[in-house]
């Protein structure tokens, strides 16, 4: 993994292991890797779209 999981964990207030687990879960569920720039862009675009659509509803 090329990202900085330790910095992300500190910012989110969770353990580094939690961040690593969640990134792996994203890979397994979507088939996209947050480490690959093109695939990361696809994931980020999907998240932004979901937020714009208020999905899932709160």
C-alpha distance matrix in Angstrom:
0.0 3.8 5.8 8.1 8.5 11.7 13.3 12.8 14.2 17.1 17.9 18.0 19.8 17.8 16.1 12.4 12.8 14.1 11.3 8.9 11.9 12.6 9.4 10.0 13.6 13.2 11.8 14.8 17.3 16.8 15.4 13.2 9.4 8.4 5.9 9.2 11.7 14.7 13.5 12.2 15.7 17.3 15.8 16.9 20.2 20.8 20.3 22.6 25.1 25.2 25.9 28.6 30.2 30.0 28.4 28.5 31.7 31.8
3.8 0.0 3.8 6.7 8.7 11.5 12.3 12.3 14.5 16.8 17.2 18.0 20.1 18.8 17.4 13.8 15.1 16.2 13.0 11.4 14.8 14.9 11.7 13.1 16.4 15.4 14.3 17.7 19.8 18.7 17.5 14.7 10.9 9.1 6.0 8.9 10.3 13.9 13.5 11.7 14.8 17.1 16.0 16.3 19.6 20.9 20.3 22.1 24.9 25.4 25.8 28.2 30.2 30.2 28.9 29.4 32.5 32.5
5.8 3.8 0.0 3.8 6.0 8.9 9.0 8.6 11.3 13.4 13.5 14.4 16.7 15.8 14.9 11.6 13.5 14.1 10.6 10.2 13.6 13.2 10.4 12.8 15.6 14.4 14.3 17.8 19.3 18.4 18.0 15.0 11.5 8.6 7.0 10.3 10.9 14.4 13.8 11.1 13.9 16.4 14.7 14.5 18.0 19.3 18.1 19.8 22.8 23.2 23.1 25.7 27.8 27.5 26.5 27.0 29.8 29.6
8.1 6.7 3.8 0.0 3.8 5.5 5.6 6.4 8.7 10.3 11.0 12.4 14.2 13.5 12.5 9.4 12.1 13.0 9.8 10.0 13.7 13.7 11.7 14.3 17.0 16.3 16.8 19.9 21.4 21.0 20.9 18.1 14.7 11.7 10.7 14.0 14.5 18.0 17.3 14.3 17.0 19.4 17.4 16.7 20.4 21.5 19.8 21.4 24.7 24.7 24.2 27.0 29.2 28.5 27.7 28.0 30.5 29.8
8.5 8.7 6.0 3.8 0.0 3.8 5.5 5.0 5.9 8.6 9.8 10.2 11.7 10.2 9.0 5.8 8.5 9.2 6.2 6.8 10.4 10.6 9.4 12.0 14.4 14.3 15.2 18.0 19.4 19.6 19.8 17.5 14.4 11.7 11.4 15.1 16.2 19.3 17.8 14.9 17.9 19.8 17.2 16.9 20.7 21.1 19.1 21.2 24.3 23.8 23.4 26.5 28.4 27.3 26.2 26.2 28.7 27.8
11.7 11.5 8.9 5.5 3.8 0.0 3.8 5.4 5.1 6.3 8.7 9.9 10.3 9.4 7.9 5.3 8.9 10.2 8.2 9.4 12.7 13.3 12.8 15.2 17.5 17.7 18.8 21.4 22.8 23.2 23.5 21.3 18.2 15.4 15.1 18.8 19.5 22.8 21.5 18.5 21.2 23.3 20.6 20.0 23.8 24.3 22.0 23.8 27.1 26.4 25.6 28.8 30.8 29.4 28.6 28.4 30.6 29.3
13.3 12.3 9.0 5.6 5.5 3.8 0.0 3.8 5.4 5.2 6.2 8.6 9.8 10.2 10.1 8.4 12.1 12.4 9.9 11.9 15.1 14.7 14.1 17.1 19.0 18.6 20.0 22.9 23.8 23.8 24.4 21.8 18.8 15.6 15.5 18.9 18.9 22.1 21.2 17.8 20.0 22.4 19.9 18.5 22.2 23.1 20.6 21.9 25.4 25.0 23.8 26.7 29.1 27.7 27.4 27.5 29.5 28.1
12.8 12.3 8.6 6.4 5.0 5.4 3.8 0.0 3.8 5.5 5.1 6.1 8.3 8.4 9.1 7.8 10.9 10.2 7.3 10.0 12.7 11.6 11.3 14.6 16.0 15.4 17.3 20.0 20.6 20.6 21.6 19.1 16.5 13.2 14.0 17.3 17.4 20.2 18.9 15.4 17.7 19.6 16.8 15.6 19.3 19.8 17.2 18.7 22.1 21.5 20.4 23.5 25.6 24.2 23.7 23.8 25.8 24.6
14.2 14.5 11.3 8.7 5.9 5.1 5.4 3.8 0.0 3.8 5.4 5.1 5.7 5.0 5.5 5.2 8.4 7.7 6.1 9.1 11.4 11.0 11.7 14.6 15.7 16.0 18.1 20.3 20.9 21.6 22.8 20.8 18.3 15.4 16.3 19.9 20.5 23.2 21.4 18.2 20.7 22.2 19.1 18.3 21.9 22.0 19.1 21.0 24.3 23.1 22.0 25.4 27.2 25.4 24.7 24.3 26.2 24.6
17.1 16.8 13.4 10.3 8.6 6.3 5.2 5.5 3.8 0.0 3.8 5.5 5.0 6.4 7.5 8.0 11.5 11.0 9.9 12.8 15.1 14.7 15.4 18.4 19.5 19.6 21.7 24.0 24.6 25.1 26.3 24.2 21.6 18.5 19.2 22.7 22.8 25.7 24.3 20.9 23.0 24.9 21.8 20.5 24.1 24.4 21.4 22.7 26.2 25.1 23.5 26.7 28.8 26.9 26.6 26.3 27.8 25.9
17.9 17.2 13.5 11.0 9.8 8.7 6.2 5.1 5.4 3.8 0.0 3.8 5.6 8.0 10.1 10.6 13.8 12.5 10.8 14.1 16.2 14.8 15.4 18.8 19.5 19.0 21.4 23.9 23.9 24.1 25.7 23.2 21.0 17.7 18.8 21.9 21.6 24.2 22.9 19.3 20.9 22.8 19.9 18.0 21.4 21.9 18.7 19.6 23.2 22.3 20.4 23.4 25.7 23.8 23.9 23.9 25.2 23.4
18.0 18.0 14.4 12.4 10.2 9.9 8.6 6.1 5.1 5.5 3.8 0.0 3.8 5.6 8.6 9.8 12.3 10.1 8.9 12.6 13.9 12.2 13.6 16.9 17.0 16.7 19.5 21.6 21.4 21.9 23.8 21.8 20.0 17.0 18.7 21.9 21.9 24.1 22.3 18.9 20.6 21.9 18.6 17.2 20.5 20.4 17.0 18.5 21.7 20.3 18.6 22.0 23.8 21.6 21.4 21.0 22.4 20.4
19.8 20.1 16.7 14.2 11.7 10.3 9.8 8.3 5.7 5.0 5.6 3.8 0.0 3.8 7.0 9.4 11.8 10.0 10.1 13.6 14.7 13.8 15.7 18.5 18.7 19.1 21.8 23.6 23.6 24.6 26.4 24.7 22.8 19.9 21.4 24.8 25.1 27.5 25.6 22.2 24.2 25.5 22.1 20.9 24.2 23.9 20.5 22.1 25.2 23.5 21.9 25.3 26.9 24.5 24.1 23.4 24.6 22.3
17.8 18.8 15.8 13.5 10.2 9.4 10.2 8.4 5.0 6.4 8.0 5.6 3.8 0.0 3.8 6.7 8.3 6.4 7.3 10.6 11.3 11.0 13.2 15.6 15.8 16.8 19.4 20.8 21.1 22.5 24.1 22.8 20.8 18.4 19.9 23.4 24.3 26.6 24.3 21.3 23.8 24.8 21.2 20.7 24.2 23.5 20.4 22.6 25.5 23.6 22.5 26.1 27.5 25.1 24.2 23.3 24.8 22.8
16.1 17.4 14.9 12.5 9.0 7.9 10.1 9.1 5.5 7.5 10.1 8.6 7.0 3.8 0.0 3.8 5.3 5.2 6.7 8.8 9.9 10.9 12.8 14.5 15.4 17.0 18.9 20.3 21.2 22.8 23.9 22.7 20.4 18.3 19.1 22.8 24.2 26.7 24.5 21.7 24.6 25.6 22.3 22.1 25.8 25.2 22.5 24.9 27.7 26.0 25.3 28.9 30.2 28.0 26.9 25.9 27.8 26.0
12.4 13.8 11.6 9.4 5.8 5.3 8.4 7.8 5.2 8.0 10.6 9.8 9.4 6.7 3.8 0.0 3.8 5.4 5.2 6.3 8.6 10.0 10.7 12.5 14.2 15.5 16.9 18.6 20.0 21.3 21.9 20.5 17.7 15.7 16.0 19.8 21.3 24.0 22.0 19.4 22.5 23.7 20.6 20.7 24.4 24.1 21.8 24.2 27.2 25.9 25.4 28.9 30.3 28.6 27.3 26.6 28.9 27.5
12.8 15.1 13.5 12.1 8.5 8.9 12.1 10.9 8.4 11.5 13.8 12.3 11.8 8.3 5.3 3.8 0.0 3.8 5.5 5.1 6.1 8.6 9.9 10.6 12.2 14.3 15.4 16.5 18.2 20.0 20.5 19.7 17.2 15.9 16.4 20.1 22.2 24.6 22.1 20.0 23.4 24.1 20.9 21.6 25.2 24.4 22.3 25.2 27.8 26.2 26.2 29.8 30.8 29.1 27.3 26.3 28.8 27.6
14.1 16.2 14.1 13.0 9.2 10.2 12.4 10.2 7.7 11.0 12.5 10.1 10.0 6.4 5.2 5.4 3.8 0.0 3.8 5.5 5.1 6.1 8.6 9.9 10.4 12.3 14.3 15.3 16.2 18.1 19.3 18.5 16.6 15.1 16.5 20.0 21.8 23.8 21.1 18.8 22.0 22.3 18.9 19.5 22.9 21.8 19.5 22.5 24.9 23.0 22.9 26.6 27.5 25.5 23.8 22.7 25.1 23.8
11.3 13.0 10.6 9.8 6.2 8.2 9.9 7.3 6.1 9.9 10.8 8.9 10.1 7.3 6.7 5.2 5.5 3.8 0.0 3.8 5.5 5.2 6.2 8.6 9.8 10.6 12.5 14.3 15.3 16.4 17.4 16.0 13.8 11.8 13.2 16.7 18.2 20.4 17.9 15.4 18.5 19.3 15.9 16.3 19.9 19.2 17.0 19.8 22.4 21.0 21.0 24.5 25.7 24.1 22.6 21.9 24.5 23.5
8.9 11.4 10.2 10.0 6.8 9.4 11.9 10.0 9.1 12.8 14.1 12.6 13.6 10.6 8.8 6.3 5.1 5.5 3.8 0.0 3.8 5.5 5.2 6.3 8.6 10.0 10.8 12.5 14.4 15.6 15.8 14.8 12.2 11.0 11.7 15.2 17.4 19.7 17.1 15.2 18.7 19.3 16.3 17.4 21.0 20.3 18.7 21.7 24.1 22.9 23.3 26.7 27.7 26.5 24.6 24.0 26.9 26.3
11.9 14.8 13.6 13.7 10.4 12.7 15.1 12.7 11.4 15.1 16.2 13.9 14.7 11.3 9.9 8.6 6.1 5.1 5.5 3.8 0.0 3.8 5.5 5.2 6.1 8.7 9.9 10.6 12.2 14.2 14.9 14.6 12.9 12.5 13.8 17.0 19.4 21.1 18.1 16.6 20.0 19.9 16.7 18.2 21.5 20.1 18.6 21.9 23.9 22.2 23.0 26.5 27.0 25.6 23.3 22.4 25.3 24.7
12.6 14.9 13.2 13.7 10.6 13.3 14.7 11.6 11.0 14.7 14.8 12.2 13.8 11.0 10.9 10.0 8.6 6.1 5.2 5.5 3.8 0.0 3.8 5.4 4.9 6.2 8.7 9.8 10.3 12.0 13.4 12.8 11.6 10.7 13.0 15.9 17.8 19.1 16.0 14.2 17.3 17.0 13.6 14.9 18.1 16.6 14.9 18.3 20.2 18.4 19.2 22.7 23.2 21.9 19.6 18.8 21.8 21.3
9.4 11.7 10.4 11.7 9.4 12.8 14.1 11.3 11.7 15.4 15.4 13.6 15.7 13.2 12.8 10.7 9.9 8.6 6.2 5.2 5.5 3.8 0.0 3.8 5.4 5.1 6.4 8.8 10.0 10.6 11.3 10.0 8.1 7.1 9.2 12.1 14.2 15.7 12.7 11.0 14.5 14.5 11.4 13.0 16.3 15.3 14.2 17.4 19.5 18.4 19.3 22.6 23.4 22.6 20.5 20.1 23.3 23.3
10.0 13.1 12.8 14.3 12.0 15.2 17.1 14.6 14.6 18.4 18.8 16.9 18.5 15.6 14.5 12.5 10.6 9.9 8.6 6.3 5.2 5.4 3.8 0.0 3.8 5.4 5.0 6.3 8.7 10.0 10.0 9.8 8.3 9.0 10.4 13.0 15.8 17.0 13.8 13.1 16.7 16.2 13.4 15.7 18.7 17.3 16.8 20.3 21.8 20.6 22.0 25.2 25.6 25.0 22.4 21.8 25.2 25.4
13.6 16.4 15.6 17.0 14.4 17.5 19.0 16.0 15.7 19.5 19.5 17.0 18.7 15.8 15.4 14.2 12.2 10.4 9.8 8.6 6.1 4.9 5.4 3.8 0.0 3.8 5.3 5.1 6.0 8.4 9.6 10.2 9.9 10.7 13.1 15.2 17.7 18.3 14.7 14.1 17.2 16.1 13.0 15.5 18.1 16.0 15.4 19.1 20.2 18.5 20.1 23.4 23.4 22.5 19.7 18.8 22.2 22.5
13.2 15.4 14.4 16.3 14.3 17.7 18.6 15.4 16.0 19.6 19.0 16.7 19.1 16.8 17.0 15.5 14.3 12.3 10.6 10.0 8.7 6.2 5.1 5.4 3.8 0.0 3.8 5.5 5.3 5.8 7.5 7.2 7.5 8.0 11.1 12.7 14.7 15.0 11.3 10.7 13.6 12.3 9.2 11.8 14.3 12.4 12.0 15.7 16.8 15.5 17.3 20.3 20.5 20.0 17.4 17.0 20.5 21.2
11.8 14.3 14.3 16.8 15.2 18.8 20.0 17.3 18.1 21.7 21.4 19.5 21.8 19.4 18.9 16.9 15.4 14.3 12.5 10.8 9.9 8.7 6.4 5.0 5.3 3.8 0.0 3.8 5.7 5.5 5.0 5.2 5.2 7.4 9.6 10.8 13.5 13.7 10.1 10.4 13.7 12.4 10.2 13.3 15.6 14.1 14.5 18.0 18.9 18.1 20.2 23.0 23.1 23.1 20.4 20.2 23.9 24.8
14.8 17.7 17.8 19.9 18.0 21.4 22.9 20.0 20.3 24.0 23.9 21.6 23.6 20.8 20.3 18.6 16.5 15.3 14.3 12.5 10.6 9.8 8.8 6.3 5.1 5.5 3.8 0.0 3.8 5.8 5.6 7.8 8.8 11.2 13.3 14.3 17.1 16.9 13.2 14.0 17.0 15.2 13.0 16.3 18.2 16.1 16.6 20.3 20.7 19.5 21.9 24.7 24.3 24.1 21.0 20.4 24.0 25.1
17.3 19.8 19.3 21.4 19.4 22.8 23.8 20.6 20.9 24.6 23.9 21.4 23.6 21.1 21.2 20.0 18.2 16.2 15.3 14.4 12.2 10.3 10.0 8.7 6.0 5.3 5.7 3.8 0.0 3.8 6.0 8.2 10.2 12.1 15.0 15.7 17.9 17.2 13.4 14.0 16.4 14.0 11.7 15.0 16.4 13.7 14.3 18.0 18.0 16.4 19.0 21.8 21.0 20.9 17.6 16.9 20.6 21.9
16.8 18.7 18.4 21.0 19.6 23.2 23.8 20.6 21.6 25.1 24.1 21.9 24.6 22.5 22.8 21.3 20.0 18.1 16.4 15.6 14.2 12.0 10.6 10.0 8.4 5.8 5.5 5.8 3.8 0.0 3.8 5.3 8.3 10.3 13.3 13.2 15.1 13.8 10.1 11.2 13.2 10.5 8.7 12.4 13.4 10.9 12.3 15.8 15.6 14.7 17.6 19.9 19.4 19.9 16.9 16.8 20.6 22.2
15.4 17.5 18.0 20.9 19.8 23.5 24.4 21.6 22.8 26.3 25.7 23.8 26.4 24.1 23.9 21.9 20.5 19.3 17.4 15.8 14.9 13.4 11.3 10.0 9.6 7.5 5.0 5.6 6.0 3.8 0.0 3.8 6.7 9.9 12.0 11.4 13.9 12.7 9.1 11.1 13.5 11.2 10.2 14.0 15.1 13.4 15.1 18.3 18.3 18.0 20.8 22.9 22.7 23.4 20.5 20.6 24.3 26.0
13.2 14.7 15.0 18.1 17.5 21.3 21.8 19.1 20.8 24.2 23.2 21.8 24.7 22.8 22.7 20.5 19.7 18.5 16.0 14.8 14.6 12.8 10.0 9.8 10.2 7.2 5.2 7.8 8.2 5.3 3.8 0.0 3.8 6.6 8.8 8.1 10.2 9.2 5.6 7.4 9.9 8.1 7.3 10.9 12.4 11.4 13.0 15.9 16.5 16.7 19.1 21.2 21.5 22.3 19.9 20.4 24.0 25.5
9.4 10.9 11.5 14.7 14.4 18.2 18.8 16.5 18.3 21.6 21.0 20.0 22.8 20.8 20.4 17.7 17.2 16.6 13.8 12.2 12.9 11.6 8.1 8.3 9.9 7.5 5.2 8.8 10.2 8.3 6.7 3.8 0.0 3.8 5.2 5.6 8.4 8.9 5.8 6.4 9.9 9.6 8.5 11.3 13.6 13.4 14.2 17.0 18.3 18.5 20.4 22.7 23.5 24.0 21.9 22.3 25.9 26.9
8.4 9.1 8.6 11.7 11.7 15.4 15.6 13.2 15.4 18.5 17.7 17.0 19.9 18.4 18.3 15.7 15.9 15.1 11.8 11.0 12.5 10.7 7.1 9.0 10.7 8.0 7.4 11.2 12.1 10.3 9.9 6.6 3.8 0.0 3.8 5.6 7.2 8.8 6.3 4.5 8.3 9.1 7.4 9.0 12.1 12.4 12.5 14.9 17.0 17.3 18.5 20.9 22.3 22.6 20.9 21.4 24.8 25.5
5.9 6.0 7.0 10.7 11.4 15.1 15.5 14.0 16.3 19.2 18.8 18.7 21.4 19.9 19.1 16.0 16.4 16.5 13.2 11.7 13.8 13.0 9.2 10.4 13.1 11.1 9.6 13.3 15.0 13.3 12.0 8.8 5.2 3.8 0.0 3.8 6.3 8.9 7.7 6.6 10.1 11.6 10.8 12.0 15.0 15.8 16.0 18.2 20.3 20.9 22.0 24.3 25.8 26.2 24.6 25.3 28.6 29.2
9.2 8.9 10.3 14.0 15.1 18.8 18.9 17.3 19.9 22.7 21.9 21.9 24.8 23.4 22.8 19.8 20.1 20.0 16.7 15.2 17.0 15.9 12.1 13.0 15.2 12.7 10.8 14.3 15.7 13.2 11.4 8.1 5.6 5.6 3.8 0.0 3.9 5.7 5.3 5.8 8.6 9.9 10.4 11.9 14.1 15.2 16.3 18.1 19.8 20.9 22.4 24.1 25.6 26.6 25.0 25.9 29.3 30.4
11.7 10.3 10.9 14.5 16.2 19.5 18.9 17.4 20.5 22.8 21.6 21.9 25.1 24.3 24.2 21.3 22.2 21.8 18.2 17.4 19.4 17.8 14.2 15.8 17.7 14.7 13.5 17.1 17.9 15.1 13.9 10.2 8.4 7.2 6.3 3.9 0.0 3.8 5.5 5.0 6.2 8.7 9.8 10.3 12.2 14.2 15.2 16.3 18.2 19.9 21.0 22.3 24.2 25.4 24.3 25.6 28.8 29.9
14.7 13.9 14.4 18.0 19.3 22.8 22.1 20.2 23.2 25.7 24.2 24.1 27.5 26.6 26.7 24.0 24.6 23.8 20.4 19.7 21.1 19.1 15.7 17.0 18.3 15.0 13.7 16.9 17.2 13.8 12.7 9.2 8.9 8.8 8.9 5.7 3.8 0.0 3.8 5.4 5.1 6.4 8.8 10.0 10.7 12.6 14.5 15.4 16.6 18.6 20.2 21.1 22.7 24.4 23.1 24.6 27.8 29.4
13.5 13.5 13.8 17.3 17.8 21.5 21.2 18.9 21.4 24.3 22.9 22.3 25.6 24.3 24.5 22.0 22.1 21.1 17.9 17.1 18.1 16.0 12.7 13.8 14.7 11.3 10.1 13.2 13.4 10.1 9.1 5.6 5.8 6.3 7.7 5.3 5.5 3.8 0.0 3.8 5.3 5.0 6.3 8.6 9.8 10.6 12.5 14.3 15.3 16.6 18.6 20.0 21.2 22.5 20.8 22.0 25.4 26.9
12.2 11.7 11.1 14.3 14.9 18.5 17.8 15.4 18.2 20.9 19.3 18.9 22.2 21.3 21.7 19.4 20.0 18.8 15.4 15.2 16.6 14.2 11.0 13.1 14.1 10.7 10.4 14.0 14.0 11.2 11.1 7.4 6.4 4.5 6.6 5.8 5.0 5.4 3.8 0.0 3.8 5.4 5.1 6.1 8.5 9.8 10.6 12.3 14.1 15.3 16.6 18.3 20.0 20.9 19.6 20.7 24.0 25.1
15.7 14.8 13.9 17.0 17.9 21.2 20.0 17.7 20.7 23.0 20.9 20.6 24.2 23.8 24.6 22.5 23.4 22.0 18.5 18.7 20.0 17.3 14.5 16.7 17.2 13.6 13.7 17.0 16.4 13.2 13.5 9.9 9.9 8.3 10.1 8.6 6.2 5.1 5.3 3.8 0.0 3.8 5.4 5.1 6.0 8.5 9.9 10.4 12.1 14.1 15.3 16.3 18.2 19.7 18.8 20.5 23.5 24.9
17.3 17.1 16.4 19.4 19.8 23.3 22.4 19.6 22.2 24.9 22.8 21.9 25.5 24.8 25.6 23.7 24.1 22.3 19.3 19.3 19.9 17.0 14.5 16.2 16.1 12.3 12.4 15.2 14.0 10.5 11.2 8.1 9.6 9.1 11.6 9.9 8.7 6.4 5.0 5.4 3.8 0.0 3.8 5.5 5.1 6.2 8.7 10.0 10.5 12.3 14.3 15.3 16.5 18.2 16.8 18.4 21.6 23.4
15.8 16.0 14.7 17.4 17.2 20.6 19.9 16.8 19.1 21.8 19.9 18.6 22.1 21.2 22.3 20.6 20.9 18.9 15.9 16.3 16.7 13.6 11.4 13.4 13.0 9.2 10.2 13.0 11.7 8.7 10.2 7.3 8.5 7.4 10.8 10.4 9.8 8.8 6.3 5.1 5.4 3.8 0.0 3.8 5.4 5.1 6.3 8.7 9.9 10.6 12.5 14.3 15.4 16.4 14.7 15.9 19.3 20.7
16.9 16.3 14.5 16.7 16.9 20.0 18.5 15.6 18.3 20.5 18.0 17.2 20.9 20.7 22.1 20.7 21.6 19.5 16.3 17.4 18.2 14.9 13.0 15.7 15.5 11.8 13.3 16.3 15.0 12.4 14.0 10.9 11.3 9.0 12.0 11.9 10.3 10.0 8.6 6.1 5.1 5.5 3.8 0.0 3.8 5.4 5.1 6.2 8.6 9.9 10.6 12.3 14.3 15.1 14.4 15.9 18.8 19.9
20.2 19.6 18.0 20.4 20.7 23.8 22.2 19.3 21.9 24.1 21.4 20.5 24.2 24.2 25.8 24.4 25.2 22.9 19.9 21.0 21.5 18.1 16.3 18.7 18.1 14.3 15.6 18.2 16.4 13.4 15.1 12.4 13.6 12.1 15.0 14.1 12.2 10.7 9.8 8.5 6.0 5.1 5.4 3.8 0.0 3.8 5.4 5.1 6.1 8.5 9.9 10.5 12.2 14.0 13.5 15.5 18.2 19.9
20.8 20.9 19.3 21.5 21.1 24.3 23.1 19.8 22.0 24.4 21.9 20.4 23.9 23.5 25.2 24.1 24.4 21.8 19.2 20.3 20.1 16.6 15.3 17.3 16.0 12.4 14.1 16.1 13.7 10.9 13.4 11.4 13.4 12.4 15.8 15.2 14.2 12.6 10.6 9.8 8.5 6.2 5.1 5.4 3.8 0.0 3.8 5.5 5.1 6.1 8.6 9.9 10.5 12.1 10.7 12.4 15.5 17.5
20.3 20.3 18.1 19.8 19.1 22.0 20.6 17.2 19.1 21.4 18.7 17.0 20.5 20.4 22.5 21.8 22.3 19.5 17.0 18.7 18.6 14.9 14.2 16.8 15.4 12.0 14.5 16.6 14.3 12.3 15.1 13.0 14.2 12.5 16.0 16.3 15.2 14.5 12.5 10.6 9.9 8.7 6.3 5.1 5.4 3.8 0.0 3.8 5.4 5.1 6.2 8.7 9.9 10.3 9.3 10.9 13.7 15.0
22.6 22.1 19.8 21.4 21.2 23.8 21.9 18.7 21.0 22.7 19.6 18.5 22.1 22.6 24.9 24.2 25.2 22.5 19.8 21.7 21.9 18.3 17.4 20.3 19.1 15.7 18.0 20.3 18.0 15.8 18.3 15.9 17.0 14.9 18.2 18.1 16.3 15.4 14.3 12.3 10.4 10.0 8.7 6.2 5.1 5.5 3.8 0.0 3.8 5.4 5.1 6.2 8.6 9.7 10.0 12.3 14.3 15.7
25.1 24.9 22.8 24.7 24.3 27.1 25.4 22.1 24.3 26.2 23.2 21.7 25.2 25.5 27.7 27.2 27.8 24.9 22.4 24.1 23.9 20.2 19.5 21.8 20.2 16.8 18.9 20.7 18.0 15.6 18.3 16.5 18.3 17.0 20.3 19.8 18.2 16.6 15.3 14.1 12.1 10.5 9.9 8.6 6.1 5.1 5.4 3.8 0.0 3.8 5.4 5.1 6.2 8.5 8.5 11.0 13.1 15.4
25.2 25.4 23.2 24.7 23.8 26.4 25.0 21.5 23.1 25.1 22.3 20.3 23.5 23.6 26.0 25.9 26.2 23.0 21.0 22.9 22.2 18.4 18.4 20.6 18.5 15.5 18.1 19.5 16.4 14.7 18.0 16.7 18.5 17.3 20.9 20.9 19.9 18.6 16.6 15.3 14.1 12.3 10.6 9.9 8.5 6.1 5.1 5.4 3.8 0.0 3.8 5.5 5.1 6.0 5.0 7.3 9.7 12.0
25.9 25.8 23.1 24.2 23.4 25.6 23.8 20.4 22.0 23.5 20.4 18.6 21.9 22.5 25.3 25.4 26.2 22.9 21.0 23.3 23.0 19.2 19.3 22.0 20.1 17.3 20.2 21.9 19.0 17.6 20.8 19.1 20.4 18.5 22.0 22.4 21.0 20.2 18.6 16.6 15.3 14.3 12.5 10.6 9.9 8.6 6.2 5.1 5.4 3.8 0.0 3.8 5.4 4.8 6.0 8.3 9.5 10.8
28.6 28.2 25.7 27.0 26.5 28.8 26.7 23.5 25.4 26.7 23.4 22.0 25.3 26.1 28.9 28.9 29.8 26.6 24.5 26.7 26.5 22.7 22.6 25.2 23.4 20.3 23.0 24.7 21.8 19.9 22.9 21.2 22.7 20.9 24.3 24.1 22.3 21.1 20.0 18.3 16.3 15.3 14.3 12.3 10.5 9.9 8.7 6.2 5.1 5.5 3.8 0.0 3.8 5.4 7.7 10.4 11.0 12.9
30.2 30.2 27.8 29.2 28.4 30.8 29.1 25.6 27.2 28.8 25.7 23.8 26.9 27.5 30.2 30.3 30.8 27.5 25.7 27.7 27.0 23.2 23.4 25.6 23.4 20.5 23.1 24.3 21.0 19.4 22.7 21.5 23.5 22.3 25.8 25.6 24.2 22.7 21.2 20.0 18.2 16.5 15.4 14.3 12.2 10.5 9.9 8.6 6.2 5.1 5.4 3.8 0.0 3.8 5.3 8.1 8.7 11.4
30.0 30.2 27.5 28.5 27.3 29.4 27.7 24.2 25.4 26.9 23.8 21.6 24.5 25.1 28.0 28.6 29.1 25.5 24.1 26.5 25.6 21.9 22.6 25.0 22.5 20.0 23.1 24.1 20.9 19.9 23.4 22.3 24.0 22.6 26.2 26.6 25.4 24.4 22.5 20.9 19.7 18.2 16.4 15.1 14.0 12.1 10.3 9.7 8.5 6.0 4.8 5.4 3.8 0.0 3.8 5.9 5.6 7.7
28.4 28.9 26.5 27.7 26.2 28.6 27.4 23.7 24.7 26.6 23.9 21.4 24.1 24.2 26.9 27.3 27.3 23.8 22.6 24.6 23.3 19.6 20.5 22.4 19.7 17.4 20.4 21.0 17.6 16.9 20.5 19.9 21.9 20.9 24.6 25.0 24.3 23.1 20.8 19.6 18.8 16.8 14.7 14.4 13.5 10.7 9.3 10.0 8.5 5.0 6.0 7.7 5.3 3.8 0.0 2.9 5.0 7.8
28.5 29.4 27.0 28.0 26.2 28.4 27.5 23.8 24.3 26.3 23.9 21.0 23.4 23.3 25.9 26.6 26.3 22.7 21.9 24.0 22.4 18.8 20.1 21.8 18.8 17.0 20.2 20.4 16.9 16.8 20.6 20.4 22.3 21.4 25.3 25.9 25.6 24.6 22.0 20.7 20.5 18.4 15.9 15.9 15.5 12.4 10.9 12.3 11.0 7.3 8.3 10.4 8.1 5.9 2.9 0.0 3.8 6.3
31.7 32.5 29.8 30.5 28.7 30.6 29.5 25.8 26.2 27.8 25.2 22.4 24.6 24.8 27.8 28.9 28.8 25.1 24.5 26.9 25.3 21.8 23.3 25.2 22.2 20.5 23.9 24.0 20.6 20.6 24.3 24.0 25.9 24.8 28.6 29.3 28.8 27.8 25.4 24.0 23.5 21.6 19.3 18.8 18.2 15.5 13.7 14.3 13.1 9.7 9.5 11.0 8.7 5.6 5.0 3.8 0.0 3.8
31.8 32.5 29.6 29.8 27.8 29.3 28.1 24.6 24.6 25.9 23.4 20.4 22.3 22.8 26.0 27.5 27.6 23.8 23.5 26.3 24.7 21.3 23.3 25.4 22.5 21.2 24.8 25.1 21.9 22.2 26.0 25.5 26.9 25.5 29.2 30.4 29.9 29.4 26.9 25.1 24.9 23.4 20.7 19.9 19.9 17.5 15.0 15.7 15.4 12.0 10.8 12.9 11.4 7.7 7.8 6.3 3.8 0.0
